[in-house]
Amino acid sequence: MNPRGTLRFVLGDQLSLAMSSLRDIDPENDVVLMAEVWDECTYVRHHPKKIAFLFSAMRHFADELRKLGFTVDYRRLDAPDNKGGFRAELLAAIERHRPARIVVTEPGEWRVLEDMKGWSEFCGCPVDIRVDDRFFATREDFSRWAEGRRELRMEYFYRDLRRRTGLLMEPDRKPAGDRWNFDKENRKRLPDSAVPPQPPRFTPDRITRQVIDLVGGRFGDHFGDLEPFWFAVTRRDAEAALSHFLEHALPHFGDYQDAMKEGETTLYHSVIGLYLNCGLLDPRDVCRRAEAEYHAGRAPLNAVEGFVRQILGWREYVRGLYWREMPGYAETNHFGAARPLPGFYWTGETDLNCLRQCIAQTKEGAYAHHIQRLMVTGNFALLAGLAPKEVCEWYLIVYADAYEWVELPNTHGMALFADGGILGSKPYAASGKYIDRMSDYCRNCRYDVKASTGPDACPFNYLYWNFLTEHRAKLKDNRRMSLIYNALDRMDRRKVENMRAEAKRFLDAL
């Protein structure tokens, strides 16, 4: 190799030919470095299905690069001389290839970027850290938008991005349907007669089977089931999964995006977050294709807007907030929550059917949709005062689409309100009534969702009112909580005290 060539280090969540690190690649002189490293598998004990997905997707992407004529130095985890970490693998690659410089796209996580900033000095070679421009907004875009604002609400950032991109906008710069947000129409309970489509399941090929064997041997003691494995691991199959969603699920996604049903893990959700977050799908293309379904009359506006808002709105917003607020963001704990994570988050062994269902499907599939994460496992963690760091680590471990930049704000800020309102305007706290309204979980639960006290009372009910009472000083001035506290004030004092006593007994038993 020409000693003046460039070593281009592609990380496991950067599996796109459009990465800034590959944009000006010279096939004759440059080498692409990719590495499976132990450190990234174990800084938290990731779900084995997540590790297998990324390793297989990385190996397939390496093959794609080779077919395009690029030289790829791919470091498998089971190679006898695998160094186990980014720095050590990079240093070894420099010794092999003697490049003039290193080019890499900025990582998605703060801890990796902090380490990456020291790579040049450590390796004795210039390191060009490029912007990750797969997103609609840069980190600087978000900082400029946030500057001087008293509240950083997603809705207004989302509207700005709609105007900038033209997505779901009319020629007169008004939003399609003359409304920015159709969320109020997207809260329907799933009818018993509904038969949601199943997402396509892809049979593991030879490469994936090799990875499954490797992951089973090295990480088989991690939480989660490695098989059955059905994720897409190539761009072609990820595109097929998206096409299937657009045709079969998107038309009903809006109406039932908040619904939950026992035995139905995906309902009308796309299950493409893992493909977006690792680079197999491009968010601009995904949003444009969804918009095209609306313009073609194949999907209603409430469905398409709700789907686009998840990507153009929440995904962009949480990334901007993460980079603006880190590293201090992860240390906040507004309610002083400190209770350890209960063991049933790992086993699913609990009499609460909603939690049992959501944790069981998470263990099997490394997936749960956003309402299961927010209003079941997250809601319980909030009401029970579970320690934010333990809860956030659990979410980072168990989901195949979880990276800290997207997981931390959603869990720490939205589900737990541990940031004190930086992300959300109020805690997403709810009693069992919400879960009963949006699911059929309560039908087969040992607890009575209509009871707030007594041995059969749903714990979500008394935990909810106990939470409101316990944190009244911090929440009473929140205008979005005024109706709730008015209801609490009208409640019989003896009932409130009985619920608090039930909550104490339950929490002590955790």
HELIX and SHEET records of a PDB file:
HELIX    1   1 SER A   20  LEU A   22  5                                   3    
HELIX    2   2 TRP A   38  THR A   42  1                                   5    
HELIX    3   3 PRO A   48  LYS A   67  1                                  20    
HELIX    4   4 PHE A   86  HIS A   97  1                                  12    
HELIX    5   5 TRP A  110  MET A  116  1                                   7    
HELIX    6   6 TRP A  119  CYS A  123  1                                   5    
HELIX    7   7 ARG A  139  ALA A  146  1                                   8    
HELIX    8   8 MET A  154  THR A  165  1                                  12    
HELIX    9   9 ALA A  176  ASP A  178  5                                   3    
HELIX   10  10 ASP A  183  GLU A  185  5                                   3    
HELIX   11  11 ARG A  206  PHE A  219  1                                  14    
HELIX   12  12 ARG A  235  HIS A  248  1                                  14    
HELIX   13  13 LEU A  250  TYR A  256  1                                   7    
HELIX   14  14 GLY A  273  CYS A  278  1                                   6    
HELIX   15  15 PRO A  283  HIS A  295  1                                  13    
HELIX   16  16 LEU A  301  VAL A  308  1                                   8    
HELIX   17  17 ARG A  309  ARG A  315  3                                   7    
HELIX   18  18 GLU A  316  GLU A  325  1                                  10    
HELIX   19  19 GLY A  328  GLU A  331  5                                   4    
HELIX   20  20 PHE A  344  THR A  347  1                                   4    
HELIX   21  21 ASN A  353  GLY A  365  1                                  13    
HELIX   22  22 HIS A  370  GLN A  372  1                                   3    
HELIX   23  23 ARG A  373  GLY A  378  3                                   6    
HELIX   24  24 ASN A  379  LEU A  383  1                                   5    
HELIX   25  25 PRO A  388  VAL A  398  1                                  11    
HELIX   26  26 GLU A  404  LEU A  408  1                                   5    
HELIX   27  27 PRO A  409  ALA A  415  3                                   7    
HELIX   28  28 GLY A  432  MET A  438  1                                   7    
HELIX   29  29 TYR A  441  ASN A  444  5                                   4    
HELIX   30  30 PRO A  459  GLU A  470  1                                  12    
HELIX   31  31 ARG A  472  LEU A  475  1                                   4    
HELIX   32  32 ARG A  479  MET A  481  5                                   3    
HELIX   33  33 SER A  482  ARG A  490  1                                   9    
HELIX   34  34 ARG A  493  ALA A  509  1                                  17    
SHEET    1   A 5 THR A  71  ARG A  75  0                                        
SHEET    2   A 5 VAL A  31  ALA A  35  1                                        
SHEET    3   A 5 THR A   6  PHE A   9  1                                        
SHEET    4   A 5 ARG A 101  THR A 105  1                                        
SHEET    5   A 5 VAL A 127  ARG A 130  1                                        
END                                                                             
